[in-house]
Amino acid sequence: MFDSPFERCPVCGQFVMLDQTQAQCAREHHCHPSVDCPLRKYFTGHDFGEKKKHPAKALRRKP
């Protein structure tokens, strides 16, 4: 039995796992960054490798 959610992608024509991030899926299926992903709202994963928008230094209190 397969527990991860998946859906057929109309862009690449393959079944994609939705328990990852949209960016991970795009890398795996070689989608161009300009492609407007029709499944983007269904991805549930979190990419721990992505750079944070707010570096830890900026969040620290200044003395």
C-alpha positions as CSV (number, residue, x, y, z in Angstrom):
1,M,0.0,0.0,0.0
2,F,1.2,3.5,-0.9
3,D,0.5,6.2,1.7
4,S,2.0,9.3,0.2
5,P,-0.4,11.6,-1.7
6,F,0.2,11.8,-5.4
7,E,-1.4,13.3,-8.5
8,R,-0.8,13.3,-12.2
9,C,0.9,16.5,-13.3
10,P,-0.6,18.1,-16.4
11,V,2.7,19.8,-17.2
12,C,5.2,16.9,-17.1
13,G,2.6,14.1,-17.6
14,Q,3.9,12.0,-14.7
15,F,2.6,11.2,-11.3
16,V,4.2,13.4,-8.7
17,M,4.4,13.0,-4.9
18,L,2.7,15.8,-3.0
19,D,4.5,15.2,0.3
20,Q,7.5,17.3,-1.0
21,T,7.9,20.9,-1.8
22,Q,6.9,22.3,-5.2
23,A,10.6,23.3,-5.7
24,Q,11.8,19.7,-5.1
25,C,9.2,18.4,-7.5
26,A,10.3,20.9,-10.2
27,R,13.9,19.9,-9.8
28,E,13.0,16.2,-10.0
29,H,10.8,16.6,-13.1
30,H,13.0,19.3,-14.8
31,C,10.3,22.0,-14.8
32,H,11.5,25.5,-15.8
33,P,11.3,28.1,-13.0
34,S,8.9,30.2,-15.2
35,V,6.3,27.3,-15.3
36,D,3.2,28.2,-13.3
37,C,2.7,24.9,-11.5
38,P,-1.0,23.9,-11.5
39,L,-0.4,21.7,-8.4
40,R,1.5,24.2,-6.3
41,K,-1.3,24.5,-3.7
42,Y,-1.3,20.8,-3.0
43,F,2.3,20.3,-2.0
44,T,2.7,19.7,1.7
45,G,6.4,19.3,2.3
46,H,9.0,21.6,3.8
47,D,12.4,22.0,2.2
48,F,14.9,22.2,5.1
49,G,17.6,23.0,2.6
50,E,16.1,26.2,1.4
51,K,17.7,29.4,2.5
52,K,15.8,31.3,5.1
53,K,14.4,34.7,4.2
54,H,15.4,36.1,7.6
55,P,18.9,35.0,8.7
56,A,19.3,34.0,12.3
57,K,21.5,37.1,12.9
58,A,18.7,39.4,12.0
59,L,16.4,37.8,14.5
60,R,18.7,38.2,17.4
61,R,18.2,41.1,19.8
62,K,20.8,43.8,19.6
63,P,22.3,44.8,22.9
